[in-house]
Amino acid sequence: MNDAENTSNSASQPLEERVNNRSQRPSSDAFKAFMASNWAPSSPELPGRDAVAGYAATRRKAISSKFKGERLVIPAGPLKVRSNDTDYRFRPHSAFAHLTGLGLDHEPDAALILEPVEEGKGDDGGHHRATLYFRPLAGRDTEQFYADARSGEFWIGARPTLAEFEARLGLPTAHIDQLETAITKNVGAPEIGGISIRLVRKVDENIDALVDTARYNTARDPENLDLGVLDALDEKLSEALSELRLLKDEWEIGEMKTAVAATVEGFEEVVKALPRALTHVRGERVVEGAFFARAREVGNELGYDTIAASGNNATVLHWTRNTGKIQAGELLLLDAGVEVDSLYTADITRTLPANGIFSEVQRKVYQAVLDAADAGFAAARPGAKFRDIHTAATTVLAERLAEWGLLPVSVEEAISPEGQQHRRWMPHGTSHHLGLDVHDCAQAKRELYLDGILTEGMVFTIEPGLYFKVEDLAIPEEYRGIGVRIEDDVLMTAGGPVNLSAALPRKPEDVEDWMAGIYRESEDAR
C-alpha cells in the first residue's frame, strides 16, 4: 500500500472512532472467548427497600394528581464530556432524584416515565403508573463488559441491576432499549384518542428530540404546530416539580441535617489548614482544597463551587477562582456546602479573621451583619411572608450604614422602593430555598416563593452581608476591602425557625474562641 492509500484510509476513519487510536486492545476471537469466561456469578440476593422509597412514591402521587391523563417524562440526563473522552462525574437532574430517590452517579441516560391510567388505578391509587428506564450493566460474558470504557463494569465498576433497583425503590424498571417506545407511543391530541406528553426539557437532548418528533409527527396540522403552547406544557411540569420541593418531608429534613453536619466538619478542617494557607501564594486554594477533601470524604461532592475569598476578593459575591493570597490581617469569607450521597446540600457562610482576631473595624462590620441576620431570624415566623426576612435584615443594615455616615439619604428614603441606596453594599437577596439544589425550587411561581407564606417544612437560608470594595470611593478608606457574610441554614417548624447550622459559632467572640480552640487541638496533636 502506498502513502497516498494510507492517507486516504486514515482520513476515512470517523472522528468519533479516532479517540481509540491510542488503544491497543486485542480483538482476536481467542481473547474475546477468554475474557468472557471464568467470572464469579453475581449475587442472587436482592437488597432491601431504601428508606426513601415510600417518600418518593408520595411525591410521585402528588405530581400525578396535577397531570391526569398525561404522560410525564423526567430524564436523569446524560454524561457530559469534560475533556475529549473523559466525563464529568455524573449527577442526575434534581427532579429525577426527587421522584425516584436516586442519588450518586449510577443512572446516566435513565428516565422516569409516569404513564396515565384510569383514575384510581395507578400507583397507590393515583392516576399514573411509574416506570424507571435504565441501562443495566452488560453481562460478564459480553464484549461490552470489558470493552466499553464508559459503561462497562471492567472500567467503571458495578451498577445496580434492574431487579436491584426495583427491590430498593419499589418502582418497576425496564431496559432503556424500551424507552423510545415508552415515550412516543400513542402521542397525539386527546380528542382523537392520543396522549398528551409533558417533558422536563433541556436535561437530555436526545429525549427532547424524541418528544419533539413525536409531537410533530402526530400533529393534525404539523406546519402550524404552536411550539409556544407545547413549551408552556413542559414549563408547567417543571414549575410543579419545583414547587413540590418547597416543603421538605421527614426524610429530606434528615438528609439536610446530615449535609449541614458534614459542612460543619469541612469548616473545622479549613481552620486547621489556615496556618498553612497564610504561608502559601494561593492560600485561598489551600482553603478550598481542605473543604473539598472533607466533602469527598464524608459526602458525594460539593453542593456548589466553594467561595474562599480573602481581603477584597470577599467583596466579589461569586468569587470562585480562589487564586488569592491570604494576608494575616484580612478576613476570609468562606461560603461552602457539602452535598451528601442523596444529593441534598448545605449552604453555609462564615467570615473568619485570618489571624484569629477581628480588628476593631472588622468587628464593627461583622456585628452589623450579625444583627441583620438575627433580625431575619426574628422575622421568620410561620405565617409571615418569605420576603419579610429580607426586609428585616436589610433595614438593620441601612440603619448601621446611616449611623456610620455612609448612607447618602435617610434610612426611610433608602429602604423605600424609590431609594434602595443601601443595596450598593448589600446587593443580593437575604434568603433562598435550599435542598437538592443550592438554590432550590427555582422554577416556583413568585407568589409561592418571594411572596410565599413561611410554612412548617420549608428549608432556607438567612444570609445578609456587607461588601466594601477597595475601589469604592463613596466610603472612608478604613472600610475598603472588607467583605462580611453570615449564612445559616434554617428549618421552619410550627414553633418558629430552627438554625440547622448553629454548631458553627456566629458571635465574633465565639468565632475567635472557636478558632483558638482548633489551633490548640492541632498543636496538642503534633
N, C-alpha and C positions, 0 to 999 in steps of 0.2 A: 504494500500500500504506500502510495507516495504522500508527500507532505500536504498536498492540496486535498487529498481524500481524508487525511487525518483531521485537517482543519474543518472540513465540511461536516464530518461526523460529530466533532466536538460542538460545532455551532448548532447542530440539530438537537442536542440534548436539552430537554425542557429545563427552564430556570429552576423550577421547584425541586428538580432532582439533583441539581448541582451541589446542593448543600451536603450531599453524601459522597462527594468526590474524595473527601479525606478518609472515608471509611474503607476498611479492608476486611469487611465481614465475609466469611465463607458462604458460598451458595451451592455447594455440592449436595447431591441427594443424601450422601453418607452423613454429612454434617447435620442436615435437617432431621434425618431419622434419629441420630444420636441425641440431638437437643430435645427431641420430643419424648425421650424415654427416661425411665427411672427417676421420676419425681414423686415425692410423697403426696398422697391424696389430700385434698382439702378436708378440713374437719366437718363432719356431718352435723354437728351440734349447732343449732341456731341461737343467736343471742336473745336475751330478754327484752322486754319493751322499754324504750327510753322514757325517762321521766317527763320529757317534753311532749310525748306523743298525744296525750289527751288534750293538752293546752292547744297544740297545733290544730287538732281536729275541731276544737271550739272556734278557733279563728277562721278556719275554712267555712264552717257553717255560717258564721256571721257574714262573710263575703257572699256566700251562696244566696242568702236571703235578699241581697240587694240586686242580684242579676239573674232572676228567674228566667229560665228558658234560653239562656245564652251560654255559649261555650267560652270559657275563660282560659287563657294561655299565659302562664307565668314562667318565663325561662330562667334558668340559672345563669346563663351566659357562657361564652367560650373561653378558652385560654387566650391570653393576649401576649403577643410577641414583645419581648423586651429588647432583644438584640439578635438579629439573624435567626438562629434556631434555638434560642433559649427564651423561655417564657417567664413572665411574672408569676409569683405564687398565686394560685387561683383563689379567688374569693367569690362565692355566689352572690347574686343580686339579693338585696336585703328583703324584698318582698317574697322571693322564693324561700329564703331562710326562715322567714316568719311563718309561712304557711306550711312548711314541711318540718321545721325543727332541725334542719340540717345545717351544720356549720362546716368548719375546716375546709379542706381543699380536694375533696374526692368526688365531685359531681359535675365537672365541666361538660357543657353541651346538654345537660339534663333539662327537663321541663316538667312542670306540674300542669296537668290538664284537668279542669273541672267541667265535666260533661253534664249537660242538663238532663234531668229525668222528670218523670211525673211528680207532681207536688207530694211531698211526704215520703217518697220512695228513695230518696238519696241517702247519703251518709248521715247517720244519727238523725234521721227524719228530715233532712234538709232537701234541697232542690237540685243537688248535683252529686255525682259520684267522681271522686278524685282518683287520679292515677299518676304515679311518678314514672316518667320515661327516662331511661338511664342506660348508659353504655357499661355493661359489666365487663370485668376482666376476661380476656380470652383464656381458654383452657391451656394448660401447660403442654398440651400436645399440639398446639398450633404455632405457626411461624410468628404470629403477632406477639406471642409471649416473650420472645427473645429479640425480635427484630424491630418492633415499634418503640422508638425511644420516647414517644410522647405518651403512650398509654399502655405499653407492655409491662407486665409485673416485674420482669427481669431488670427493667430500667427504673421504674418509679415506685416499686413496692406494691403490696396487695391493696385492693379496694374491696369494699363490701360487695357481695353478690346481690342479685335481685331478691333472692329469698331472705338474705340477711337484712336488707333494708326493709322489706315487708314486715319481718318479725320485729324489728326495732321500732318502726314508726306506726304499725297498724294501718299501713297505707298500701293499697295494691300497686304493684310495679309491673312494668313492661319494658321490653328491649327497645332501645332508641331507634332501631330499624323500623318500628311501627309508628314513630312519631309523626311522620309526614301525613300518613293516612288519618291519624287521630286528629290532626289539626284541620285538614282540608275536607274531610268527608261531609257531605250534605250541607256545605256552606251555601247560604243564599237568603233571599228575603223570606222572613217568617210567613208572610201572607201567601206564599206559594209553596209552603212546606219545608223551607230551608231553615238553617240555624244561623242566627247572628253570632258573630265572634268578636270578642274583645281581647286585646293583647297588651301586655306591658312592653311598650316599644323601646327601641334603642338599647336593648340588652343583648340581643343576638341578631346580627344582620341576616343570617340565613332564615331564621324564623320570621323576621319581618317580611322578607321576600316571599316566603311561603304564604303568609296570610294575605299580603297584598295581591299576589297572583290569584289566590282562591277567590278573593272578593271581586277582582276584575273579571275572572272567567265566569262567575255565576251572576254577575250583574245583568239586569234586564236591558240596560242601556249603558254598556261599558264606556262609550265615548263621552257620556255626560255624568260619569260617576263623580259624585260630590265627595272629594277627598277630605274636605273640611268636616263633613258630618262624621266620616269614619274616624278621623283623628280625634274628634270630640268623644266618640265612643270609648276609644282607648284611654284618653285622658281621664275620663270619669272612673275607669278601673284603677288607674294609678292613684288618683285622688282618694278613692275609697280605701285602697290598701294602705295609703299613708295615714289616713285618719283613723284606721283601725289600731294604729300603734300609739295613738295619743294617750291611751290608758294601758298601763302595763299590768299583766296578770301576775299571780303569785310567783310563778316560775321565772318570769322575766325580772322581777324585782330581786330575786335571789341571785340571778346572773349579774345584775347591775352591782349588787353589793360585792360580789366576787371580783368584778373588774375594778371597782374602787379600791378594794384591799390590795390587789396586785399593783395598782398605780401608786399607792402609798409606799409600798416596798421599793418601787422604782425611784421615788423621790428621795428615800433614805440612801439608796445607792449613789445618787447624784451628789449628795452632801459628802459622802465618803470619798468621792472622786474629786471634789473641789480643790483640795490642796495640789493635786497633780495638774488639774485644769489651769490653775493660776500660773503654772510654770511653762505651759505649752503655748506655742504660737497660734494654735487653733483650739483654745480652751473650750470654746462652745461645742466643738466636735467631741471633745472628751466627755462633756456633759451628755450630749446626745447619745454617744455610744454606751455610756453607763446605763442610761434609762432603757435603751433598746435591748441591751443584753438581758435585763430583768424581764422585759416584755416577752421576749422569745423564750426565756427560761420557764416562766410561770403562765404564759398566755399563748395566744395564737400569733399575734402581731401587734404593731402599733395601731391604735384606732385612727390615727392621722399622723402626718409628719410632725415631729416634735419641734416646738419653738424653744430654742435655748439661746436667749437673746441677752447680751450684756451691754451695759452702757447705753449709748444712743441707739443701738440695734433694738433695745427693748421698746422704743417708741415706734417701731415698724410693726404693724399689727400682725402680719403673717410672715415674720422673719423665719424662714426655714432653711436658709443657706447654712447658717451656723458655722460660719468661717472665721468669726472674730476671736480676738484675744480677750481674756477676762482680766481686768485690772482689779487690784485688791480693794480699791475704794469704790468700786462700781456696784450696781445692783444687777442681779441675774434674774431675769423673768423666765420662768420655766413653765410652759404650757404643754402638758403631755397626758396621754391616756393609754392604758393597756386594753387591747381587745382580747377577750378570752375566747376559748375554743368555740363557744356558741355564737360568736361574732358581736356580742354586746360590748360596748366600750365605755370607759370612764372618760372624763374631760376635766382636768383639774389644773389650776394655775396657782403657783406661789411665787412671790417675788422675794429673793433672798439677798442679803448683803454678802458679797463675795468673800469678805474677810470675817464674816460672822457678826459684825456690829453695824447697825444703821448709823449714819451721820444724822445731825440734827435736822437738816432739810429733808433728807430721805425719810426719816421717821415721820416728819410732818405730812409729807405727801402720802406715805403709806397709811397713816392713821385716817386721813381723809377718805381714802378708798375703802378702808375697813368700815368706817362709819357709814359709807354709802351702801356697802354690802349688807350691813346689819339692818339698815332701813329697808332694803329689798326683802330681807327675811321677814321683817315686821309686816310688810305689805302682803306677803304671800300667805293668804288665808283662804280656806275653802269658800267659794262664792265670789271672791274678788276676781278681777279680770287679769289675764296674763300681762297686759300692758301696764298694770298698776305697779308691778315690780320695777320696771324701767323708770317710771315717773318718780317713784320714791327715791331710788338710788341717785338719779341724775339731779334731782332737786338738792340733795345734800352736797353733791359736787359743785353745783352752781353757787351754793351758799359759801363753801370754802374758798372758791375762786374769788368771790366778791370780798371776803374777809382779807384775802392776801393782796387785794388791789389789782388782780389780773383781769377781772371781768370788766369790759368797757361800758356796760349798761347795768341797770339794777337787776337783781335776781328775778323780780317779777317779769321784767321785759325779756330777760334771757330765756326763761322757761316757757314763755308764751309761744304759740305756733309761729308767730311773726318774727320771733327773735332767734332763739337757739344758739346764741353766740358761745355758750359754754361747751357746745359739741365740738368746737375746734380741738379740745383736749380730751374728749371722750366720744369719738365718732361712731362707735359700734353699739349694737343693742346690748342690753344687760342680761338677757336670758334667751335660751333656746331649748327646745326639747332634746332629749338625749336617749339613746337606745342602741338599736342595731347600726344606725348611722350616728356619727358625732353630732350632726345637725339633723336630728330625726324628724320624721313627719313633715318633710319639707314641701310636699305637694298638697298639704291640707289647706282648706279654704281659710281665708283671712278671719272670717267670723268664728272659726273654731280654733284658730291659733292666736294671733295677736289680740283679737277681741274675744277669745275664748274664756270660759269660766274655769278657774282653778278647781280641779276635781281630784278626789282621792284616787291614787293610782298613777298620777302624772309624775314623770321624772324629768327634771330640767336643771339648767344651770342658773346660778346667780353670779355675775362676773363684771362688776364695774371696774373702771381703770382710769388713770390719768397719764397722759403721754406728752411730755415736754421736749420737743426736738431741739437739738443743738442749734439748728439753723432758724429757730423761731425767735424773731426779734421783737415779738409782742410781749415777751415776758422777761423778767430780770435774769441775769446770767446764772445766778445760783440754782435756778430750777432746770436749766437746759441740760439735756442728756439724761433726764430721769424718766423712766417709764415704770409704772406700777400697775399690776392687775392682780386681783384676788378672785379666784373662781372656785366655787364649790358645786357639788352635785347634790341635788335636793329631791327627796321623795315627798310628795304631798300625801298626807294622811288626813283622816277625819278630824284629828286634833291639831292640825297645822303642819308646817314644813319640818322635815327631819333632814339634818345635814349628814349625808352619807359619807362625806369626806372629812368629818370632824376630827379624825385621828391625826390629820396634819394641822399643826398649830397655825393660828391666824393672827393673834395679837403680836405686835412687834417684839415685846419682851419674851414671849413664848417661843417665837421663831429663833431668837438669839440663844435661848436656853437649850432648845432642841438641837440646834446645830452644834453647840458646845458639847452637849452630851454625846452626840455621834462621834465627834472628834476624840473625846476621851476614850470611848469604847474602842475606837480604831487604834489609838495609841496603846491601850492596855492589851490589845490582841497581838501587837507586834512582839 
